[in-house]
Every structure is written in C-alpha cells, then in structure tokens.
Amino acid sequence: MSTVAPIKDSQSDPRVKAVFDDIRATRKTDFVNNLWQALAFDPTLLETTWAEVKRLMATPSTLDPLTKELIYIAVSVANGCGYCVHSHTAAARAKGMSGAQHAELMAIIGLAAKTNHLATALQVELDPVFDAGRQ
C-alpha cells in the first residue's frame, strides 16, 4: 500500500517523462518499476534519486556490477526494505549471481547481524588498530 497516489500519466510531465525514458534506455527495457512510479509524484526527487542511482549503480567504477548488487541486498536486509531486497536480488541474478553465492551472502548477512548485535550489547571497546584516525 503506497503513501502517495501514483501519477495518472507519466507522459504528461516532461521531467518525469525524461527520467522514465532515461531509465528505460539505461536499463535497456520498457519496464519502469514501482519505486520510480511512486517517486514521480515529485519530479525533483525523482530526478535527483535517479541521477544518484545511475551514477553509483549503472556507471562503471571500481566495483563490478554484481558486487554493487550484493552490497545493495545486504544493506536492504539491514534496513528492512523488502522491496529493495526483491528488486536487487533479481538484479543480482541477472548479473550472474549463482544460488551458491546467494546462500553465502545470506550466511554473511546473518553472521554480520549476530556479531553486530553482540558487539553492541557488550559495548566492546574499539581496538586502536582499527581506528584510522589514530594511525
């Protein structure tokens, strides 16, 4: 259930149309997913969010595309965003993630959650060697 009404005609606002056209061209698909449809209620928010996603996720960089998707899945799990878990798992599969890689990712996410909670609960003092400001 959305908190904003979807726009009725994405072609009616030239700013929304331009972003949707760029999403289609960048992703080489006619599909514009529900997140972008929802963000279209505010063309400025749509434009700035898409520009950032395009820059970080769709532009070649030091991280390969599959690694980016795996990171996105892990952060989405940590933030409790089911929509993003689903969409980025699909993207990771499209970029070659195997079932074994997905299982390993889930194990790492579970382990990180456990050890993060333990370190937080125990209020473990930071080791000086891990503090970049003290080196």
C-alpha positions in Angstrom: 0.0 0.0 0.0 1.5 3.3 -1.1 1.5 6.5 0.8 1.2 8.6 -2.4 -1.2 8.2 -5.3 0.5 7.1 -8.5 0.6 9.7 -11.2 -2.0 9.0 -13.8 0.0 9.8 -16.9 3.8 9.8 -16.7 4.0 11.3 -20.2 2.2 14.5 -19.1 5.1 15.9 -17.1 8.2 16.4 -19.3 10.6 16.0 -16.4 9.0 12.7 -15.4 8.9 11.5 -19.0 12.6 12.4 -19.4 13.6 10.4 -16.3 11.5 7.4 -17.3 12.9 7.5 -20.8 16.5 7.5 -19.3 15.6 4.6 -17.0 14.4 2.6 -20.0 17.4 3.5 -22.1 20.0 2.9 -19.3 18.4 -0.4 -18.3 17.6 -1.4 -21.9 14.0 -2.3 -21.0 10.5 -0.8 -21.3 9.9 -1.6 -17.6 9.8 1.3 -15.1 9.4 -0.3 -11.7 7.1 0.8 -8.9 9.7 2.7 -6.9 10.2 5.1 -9.8 6.5 5.3 -10.5 6.0 6.3 -6.8 8.8 8.9 -6.9 7.1 10.6 -9.9 4.8 12.5 -7.5 7.8 14.8 -7.0 9.8 15.3 -10.2 12.7 16.9 -8.4 13.0 13.9 -6.0 12.7 11.6 -9.0 15.4 13.3 -11.0 17.9 13.5 -8.1 17.3 10.0 -6.9 17.6 8.5 -10.4 20.8 10.6 -11.1 22.4 9.2 -7.9 21.3 5.6 -8.7 22.5 5.9 -12.3 25.9 7.3 -11.2 26.5 4.7 -8.5 24.8 1.6 -9.8 24.8 1.9 -13.6 28.1 3.6 -14.3 31.3 1.5 -14.5 33.5 2.0 -11.4 36.0 0.2 -9.2 33.3 -2.2 -8.0 31.8 -4.7 -10.5 28.1 -4.6 -11.1 27.4 -7.9 -9.2 29.3 -6.7 -6.1 27.3 -3.5 -6.1 24.1 -5.5 -6.2 25.3 -7.8 -3.4 26.1 -4.8 -1.2 22.7 -3.3 -2.0 21.0 -6.5 -0.9 22.9 -6.6 2.4 22.1 -3.0 3.2 18.4 -3.5 2.2 18.2 -6.5 4.5 19.7 -4.5 7.3 17.3 -1.6 6.7 14.3 -3.9 6.4 13.3 -2.9 2.9 11.6 -5.9 1.3 11.0 -4.1 -1.9 14.8 -3.4 -2.4 15.7 -6.9 -1.3 13.5 -8.3 -4.0 14.5 -5.9 -6.8 18.2 -6.1 -6.1 18.1 -9.9 -5.7 16.5 -10.0 -9.2 19.2 -7.6 -10.5 22.0 -9.7 -8.9 20.6 -12.8 -10.5 20.5 -11.0 -13.9 24.2 -10.1 -13.4 25.2 -13.7 -12.7 24.7 -14.3 -9.0 24.5 -18.1 -8.5 22.4 -19.9 -6.0 25.6 -20.7 -4.0 26.6 -17.1 -4.0 23.1 -16.1 -2.8 23.3 -18.7 0.0 26.8 -17.4 1.0 25.5 -13.8 1.0 22.7 -14.8 3.3 25.1 -16.5 5.7 27.4 -13.5 5.8 24.4 -11.1 6.4 23.2 -13.4 9.2 26.7 -13.5 10.7 27.2 -9.8 10.5 23.8 -9.1 12.2 24.8 -11.5 15.0 28.2 -10.1 15.6 27.0 -6.5 15.3 24.4 -7.2 17.9 26.9 -8.9 20.2 29.4 -6.1 19.9 26.7 -3.5 20.6 25.2 -5.4 23.5 28.7 -5.9 25.1 29.7 -2.4 24.3 33.1 -3.7 23.1 35.8 -1.0 23.1 37.3 -0.3 19.7 40.8 -1.7 19.1 43.2 1.2 18.4 44.5 -0.6 15.3 41.0 -0.3 13.7 40.9 3.5 14.3 42.1 5.2 11.1 42.4 8.4 13.0 45.0 7.0 15.4 47.3 5.5 12.8 
